Amino acid sequence: MTGVHPLFEPFDGSPLSNDWTLSKGVQVDADGLRLTTDEPEQAGLALLSAESFPAGSDLVIDFDYAVTGGQGVGGLGDGFSVLLLKSGTDAPGAHGAGLGYSFVNYGKLYESGVADGYVGIGFDTFGDFATGLTGTGGTDRRPDDVGVRGAGSRFEGFPWLGGAAVEGGFRGGWADGRHAQVWVAGGHLRVTLWSADRPEPNVVVKDLDVRAQLKEPFMIAFAAATGDATAEHRIRNVEVTLPASVSLGVDAPAEVKPGEPLTYTMTVWITGLNDCPDAVVHATLSPHLTVLEGPGCSDFNYASHGQGSIVSGVLTQPVSFPAPTDAADKPMETVTLRCMPAPGYEGDVQFDAWVTTESRVNTSDQSRDSKRTVVRS
């Protein structure tokens, strides 16, 4: 990967920030990236040609979407998709049920899928992306469904890998606040949805194994399609971020005596495939403590640190981690503070620490820790 991350594209009508290849009929205006109009029998694709990702890459794709219209004889449809494709694959797959990714076989009408697709995540309003019309395997029709099909080329492949129903479907304009996140890490896929009326994350596809599909370098694309069912499909505020698993733990004594120094040791480490050049360790100190020494840092396995500070009882310590090369020798940083309880104070002192990053999505479930120490005679 050679691009700058996070990679962001607002699709707000201003000049594009990144290199995109748009198929015929796809356009960008102040209202977003329009993949289809509310007309029948269309397929459109927008390929992020700025960067190719190595096989096995971990990444997170966030975007807002709008699905409006539905004047076709088949109602609202068919749907849109997020695609992981072989580099340079810039023509859409079939219209209608193919969602611009896979083929369709309607008997008398047989239309090609993309030339070299690896994974297609379909946000399927009409429901036929899951059926045998669009690839090997499948189920009955599944309206309002996030469905995933695997690798295929033109008229072959595109196996059904799984999917999940989405309550309320995908219809909505920008005011409805519809947002999606596609997360690929360790060869597994996760899809999460948000909306204005459901602001909490809704994980609809969780840890689907796509390792067998992603064996070659790939590019990211968005596609959409209509058939007898129609909709205007739009995308905006696309952000491609690399996930990193940065964890933190705190060590401190459970009890100290008045006048006895209290040492906090924060250990921060990275696992996974990606680096994290801009991790920051934060901590809040009890007002009953005075810092005697610190922050003091120690680097392990090519981790490094910047200048730390403590302002108004809040620690800020920059840390940088390379990508791990060996699970047994993960890059690690220790940050130490030596403190003294206030004279005459007895009682609890609380210490809360956490780690953040601006350029990565932290996937660790251990990014913060707390310790309570009792000061008593």
Order of alpha helices (4+ residues) and beta strands (2+ residues): beta-beta-beta-beta-beta-beta-beta-beta-beta-beta-beta-beta-beta-beta-beta-beta-beta-beta-beta-beta-beta-beta-beta-beta-beta-beta-beta-beta-beta-beta
